[in-house]
């Protein structure tokens, strides 16, 4: 029972490649800047299910390159979803908390009103709409703060800077759930298998690590686990301006995911320990 995965070098795709019966397609086989090629890849491989783990994730760059971000994050997933609808197979599509405005302190529900703050969020929201409009069996899985031993992410950045400096200023007013790529991959795989037999589970879901914390507190946990003597100073987001505005509230209510698929929120402390072991950086 093969599951076709779009993505090969990204954090989640590299973890999906470790799971059974998965075929991961890189840009050489399915470039998301060519949506029709993605649809043709699905028709060619005739998989039991599809997971889209590929995306334009350069949040700041998207502010000046929204057309490309939208092509990859919206037009391509829409083409995938239409192919899946034609073949009667399910699609799991990874989305993001950036589709929300990021205000308040209440965890976002899957059916809450969306209001992205920037180009990246708008492109991902357009992708969600394209998947829904295609009419295929699907699960849109919104997640947040993805980390792993692969690629560029917050854990690896903190390890590098923490080894170089005695103190760091880290944003403390953005709150969310750090989520290991391995946990996202496992959830996507499990959801895809369930959708094959239970298409009525189609819908939008949330998945994020627990407990919610600030970037500053997450940095402290990284330094503690890695035994790095680096002091973290809390700063507001206004002291660290970026081209794209970040949501302050990235909390995601994941209870529907647990109820529907039996998947609980992973504890990020345990996932962090494994990531540091993979990197050879744990105590």
N, C-alpha and C positions, 0 to 999 in steps of 0.2 A: 504494500500500500504506500506508494510514493507521494510525498508532499513536496511540491515545487516551491522553492524559496527564491524570491528576488532579493539579491544582495549576497555578497561573498566576503568582502573585506571589512564591512562594518562591525560594530561591537556585537549586536544581536545576531547578525548573520553568522559570524564566526562561532557563536555558541550553538546556533541551530545546526550547523554542520556536524556537530558532535552527536546529535540525536539520531535515532534509527530512522531509516526510510526517508531521508531528506536528500534532495538534490538542489544545491545552491548554484544560482546563475550569477556570474559577475558581469561587469560592463561589456566584456568581450562577447558574451552570449546574449545579453539582453540589456541594452542601454536604455535607461529611463528617459533619455532625451529623444528617444524614438518610440513613442507609445505603441504604435502599430506592431513593432517588432516584439514588444512585450506580450501583446495579445497573441501574436503568432507563436511565440514560445510556449504559451499555455496550450494552444491547439495542437502543437507538435508533440509535446510530452504527454498530454492526456493524463494529468495527475489526478489523484484522489482528492486533493485539496491544494490551495495556494496560500502562502504566507508572504506578504509584502514587507520585507525588512529593509528595504532600500529607501533612501530619502535624501533630499537636499537639506542638510542640517546646519549649515553655516548661518546662524541666526543674524549676525551683524551684516554679513555680506548680502543677505537677502534684501536688506533695505535699499540697496542700489542695483539689485539684480532680481527684482520680483518676478519678471517674466520667466526667467529660467527656473526659479524656485517653484513657480506655479506649474510649469511644464512637467517637472519631475514629481512634485508632491500632489498634483491634482489631475492633470491630463493623463499621465501614465497610469495611475491607479484606476481612473475611470475606464480606460481601455482594458486593463486587466479584469475589472469587475464585469464588463460587458462580455468578455470572453468566457468568464466563469459562469455567467448567466446562461449563455448559449449552450455550454457543456453540462450544466446542472451540477456544478461543483462549488464548494464553499471557499470563501476568501477571508483570511484574517489580515486585517490592515492595521498597522501600528500608527497611532496618532499621538497627540501631545496635549499637555495641560495648557500650552500657549494659545489654544483656541478660546480660552476664557480671559476675562478682563484682569483677573488677578487681584481684585479688591476684596475687602472684608477678611474674615478669619474662619468662616465656615467652610468645611470641605466641600468641593464641587461635586454635585450629583451628575450622573450621565445626561439627564434631561434638562439641566440648567441652561439658561440662555447663554449663548456664546457671544464674545465681543473681543476678538483678538487685538492686541496692542500694536502689532507690527506686521511686516510683510511675511515673515516666516509663519506666524500664526494664521494669517489670512490664507496662505497657500495650503496649509494643512487642513484648515476648515473646508476649503474648496474641494480637497481630496475626499474628505468625509462625505460631502454632499454628492460627489460624483459616484462614489461607491454605493451609496444608498439609492441614488436615482437609477443605477444600472439594474436593480431588481434581483441581484444574485443573493444566495444565502451568504451571510457575512457576519463577522464580528469586527467592529472597529474598537481597537484597544488603545485607549489613551494612557500614556505613562509619563514619567517625569524623572529628571535628574539621573540619566543613565550613566553607569560607571562599570568598568571592567579592567582586566589586565591588558586590554587591547586598545590601540588607537589613542586619541587625545581625549582626556576627560579629567574631571576635577581631582580624582584620587591621584592620578599620575602627576598632575601639576603640583599638588600639595606635597607629594613626596619629593619632587625635584626642588621646589622652593624651600621646603622645610629642612632639607639637607644643606642648603646654601646659606640660609639666613637664621638669625636668632629669634626673629619675630616677624609676624605678617599681619597686615590689615585685611580682614575678611568681612564681607557683607553679612549683616546679622538680621536684617529686616525682610529677607526673602525666606519664606518657610515652605518646605515641601518634603517629599519622601524620596530619599536616595534609593535607586533601584538598580540592582545588578543585572547586567545584560543576560547572564545565565538564567536568572529567574524569569526575565521577560521571555526568553526563548522557550523555556519549559512551559510557561503559561500559554504561549501561542501554539505550541505543538499540541498541548492537551486540548485546547479549545478547538483547533482544527479537526482533531479526531472526533470530538463530540459532535461538531456541526455536521459531519458526514452522516451520522445516524439520527441527528436531532436538529433539522433545519429550522424548527420553530424557535431555537435559541438565538436566531438572528437578532442583532441589536448593537448598541453602543455600550461599552463597558470601561471601567477604570481599573488600573493595576499599578500600585506603587509600593515601595518599601515602607516599613514601619519601624519605629515611630516617626512622626513628622518632626523635623528639626530645622534649624537655620544652617546656612552654609558655614557660618563660623563654628557652630557646635559640631558639625560634621568634620570640619578641619581638625578640631581638637581631638575627636575620636580617631582620626587617621594618624595623627602624631602620637597619640597614646599607644595605639596598637603597634605602630612601627618603631616605637621608642625613639622618637625624634624630639630633641629638646628645642622646641620652637613655640614661642608664646603667640597666641592669637588675640589680636585686638579687634573688638567689634566696631564696625563702621556702618553707616546707612548707605543705601544704594546711591544716594545723591553724591556721595564722596567717590564713587567709582562709576563715572558716566560711560556709557557704551552707545554705539549708533542705534541699537534696538533696545527699546525699553523692556525690562524684564518684569514678569508678574511678581508681585509681592506675596500673593497667596497661591501657592501651587498645591495645596492640600487636595487630595482626591479621595472621595468616598468610594470605597471598593467593595461595599457590602453586596451589591447586585452580582458582581463577579463570583463572590464566594457562594451566594445562594444558587446561582444558575449553573456554575461549572464546578463547584466544590474546591475552588482555588482560594486559599487564604493569602493575606498580605505577607510577604516574606520579611523576616527580621533583618534589617540591613546590617546590624552589628555582625551577625554570623556571615553574611555575604561579604562584608568588608574583610573579615578574617581570611576567607578563602581567596579573595582577590590579592591580598598582600602575600599570601603563601605562593600564589601563582607567580607573583613578581619577585619572590625571594626577599620580601621586605618586612615580614612579620617577625615578632619576637619569639 
